[in-house]
Amino acid sequence: MPNFTIETTYHLPVFRHRTYAAETLEAACRAAIEDDNWEMAENDHDSSRGVHVTGAWEGAHTAYIGPSIPVPSQFEDTLQRRTRHFEILLGLLKIFFDDAHANREPSLDWLNRSAWEIARGEAILAGNPDPDERADPPRPVHVLARLQEDRVREAITAIFEVDHSFGGLSTETVSDDEIHEACVSIATTTDFSDVVSNAEFQTALTAIWAAHHRLHRE
């Protein structure tokens, strides 16, 4: 049976209680952070973090002598594991935000990566190893319509040009807040289920005819 040398660690919090005179809580917190006098420090054993593996080597008594071997992620420090994953998820969020801002559909590659990172995040929260296989990417979603506030303002201008029954109102009279509230109202109260169902049915027929033509050409 082979031997392994394993280094394990746990983080022990150190705390102190000191009083700071300051104008605000923020100023007091800043003074406490910048205070380098820890003569009255105490160890907080009750709040220590869990034991985790920080190194592994093949053989007996080989710590820092031979080459280290990778440690499975579920044995790493949970807080550090979550922190690294947060950075990954933040990067993915920035990518999807840029796509949404530019009215672009996200690529299947990024959807696949996101599905994998979601599954990995769930494993981290559960203290489990990373998934062995990448999660299946979600099927693409196609936007049928988008209610844009700038287009609504253009429509208001067009209405005022042909309809003069609104007295002294003009395009500038209608505020951005009023347009926003109107968009939210229409988006949340209008029933588009019939429109979506009809689009799905028409799309299904189009796909069937495409398959029909392809099979008859072969």
N, C-alpha and C positions, 0 to 999 in steps of 0.2 A: 504494500500500500504506500503510495507516494506521500511525502511530507510537504507541507506548505507553511511558510512563515507569514503570519497575518498581523498587520498593525491596525489596532482599533483605537478610536478616540471618542471622547464625549466632551462637549463644550460646557464649561461651568461658568454661569454668569457671575460677575462681580458687581456689587452695588455700593452706593454710599448715600447718606442723607446729609445735605447741607442746605443752609438758608441763604438766599440771595436777595438783596434789595434791588428792585428794578421797577421801571415805570409800567411795564406790561409783562404778561406771561411769556410772550415771545422773547423779550429781552432777557428774562430770567432763564429761559431754556437755553438761549445762546450762551449766557454766562456759564451755565452748568456744563455745556458741551466743551467750552474752551478752558475750563478749569482743569489743570493738570496735577492738582494735589489730591493724591489717593491714599494718604496716610490712614484715613479712617475706613478704608474699604473692607467689605465683608464678602464672603462667598455665599452664593445662594444655591445650596444643594437641591432644594425642592424644585427649582426651575431649570435644572440642567437638561440639555437636549439629549436625545437618545444616542446610544452607542452606534457608531458607524465605522465602516472599514475605510482606512486611508492609505493602505498599501498592501501588496501581496507579492510574495516571491516563492519560487519553487525551491524545495529543500528545507532542511532544518537549520535554524539560526542564520538565515541568509539576508536579513533585513539590510537594505542599502549596500549589499555586497554584490549580488548578481543583478541582472536586469529584472525590473518589476514586470508583473503581468497585469493585464486589464482586469478591473473589478466589475462584476455585474452591477448595473445601475441601481438595482433595488437595495444594495448594501451601502450606497453612498449617503451622505448627510442629506436628509429630506429637505431642509431649508435651501441648501445650495442647489439641489436638484430642481426644486421649484423655481428658484431664481433664474437658472439657465433657461428653463422652459418658458418663463415669462418673456425673456428677451426674444425667443423664437416666435412666440405668439404675437408679440408687439410688432415684429417685422412683417408677419403675415397680415396683420390688421392694417398696417400702412399701405401694403400693396393693394388690398381690397378697397381701401378708402380712395386711393388714387384712381382705381378702375371705376368706382362709383361716381367720383367727381368728374371723370372724363366720359361718363355714359358708355363705358366699355364692359362687355361681359368678361368675367374672370376666366382665365385659361384653365383647361382641364388639368394641366400640370400642377397649377397652384391649388386647385380644388382637391387633387389627389394628395398633395403635400399637407393640406389643411386637415383632411380626413385622418391622415396618419398622425399628425400632431395632436388632434383631439383625442384619439385613442391613447396616445402616449401620455397626455395630460391626465386622463382618467386613471391610467395605471400608476402614475406618480402619486395621485391623491390617495389611491388605495394601498400604496406601498408595495406594488407589484413590479415585476420586471417589464421592460419595454415589450410591446407586442412583437411576436416573431414575424408576422406578416403584415404588410401594409393594409390598412382598411380600404375597402372599395370606395372609390370616389363617388360622391353624389351625382345623380344624373343631371345633365344641364337643364337649367330653367331659363325660359325665354320670356322676356317682358313684352306683353302685348301692347301696353299703353303706359305712358308716364305723364302725370299731371305736373307741369312745370309752371312755377309762379311767374316767370318772365313771359311765358307765352300767354298766360292769363291776362297780364297787363296789356299785351299787344291786342288781345281780343277786346278788352275794355275800350281801347282807342278806336278800334274798328266799329264797335257798337255806337259810340258817341258820334262817329262820322255820319251814321245813317239814321240814328234814333235821337230826336231832339226833345223827347218827352221828359228828360231828367232835369229840366230847368237849367240852373247855372252850373251844374256839375261838369267837371272836366277830368281828364285822365289823372292829372296831378292831385285832384281832390280825393281820390281813392287811395288810402294809405297802404303801405306794405303789410302792416298788421292785419288790415281788413282782408287783403288778398290771401294772406296766410291762413287766417281763420276760415275763410270760405273754402280754400283748398282742403283743409283738414275736414271740414263738414262734409263736402262732397265725397272725399275719399273714404270716409268712415260710414256714410249712410247710403251711398248708392250701391245697389245690388248688381254686380257684374257677373253673377253666376251663369246666367243664360248666355252671355257673350263668350265667357270662357269655355263653357260646354260646347257651344257651336264651333269655336275655334279648334278645340280638341278633336271634335268629330271630323271637321274638314281636314285637319292635319292627318288624322288616321287614314282617311280616304286617300289623301295625296301619297302617303307612305305605301299604302296597299297597291295603288296604281303603279308607283315606282318599282315595287317588287315584282309586280305582274309583267311590266315591260322588260325588266331585267331578265327574268326567267325565260321569257319568250324569245329573247335575243340570243340566249345561250344554246 
